[in-house]
Amino acid sequence: MAEHAESSSEETETRVSRSRRATVDWRRTSGRLASVVASIVRWVGLIFAALLAIHVVFTVGSANPDNGIVSFVKSWADSLALGFSDLFTPSDEKLRVLVNYGIAAIFWLVVSGILAKIIRRVGGAS
């Protein structure tokens, strides 16, 4: 009978510990998930802005356009500039790239920052 009592108390402890482990704080979990997603959005915006800034540096510094790195950055920058690539049309090519792609870089920083803040607020992250 004592054996039965011991095994019964062990089973009860096992059930209690399982139920304790199964409890999940969904609010905190969703806040953490929102924080991770917001950080990813922020990093993507930062990378996009960095590519645009590197393109500006290559153009203003008269980098070789036939170089693989320069052409790779230019192709990405052209895609990321959205409608800003021909917003202003000064006669100097370097000034045009500096102004238009610089505005596009600032756009990505601002938009990714706003989106990250919205994601954190909606997700419950602080």
PyMOL commands that set and color helices and strands:
alter all, ss='L'
color gray80, all
select helices_A, chain A and resi 2-22+26-60+68-80+82-84+93-123
alter helices_A, ss='H'
color red, helices_A
deselect
rebuild
show_as cartoon
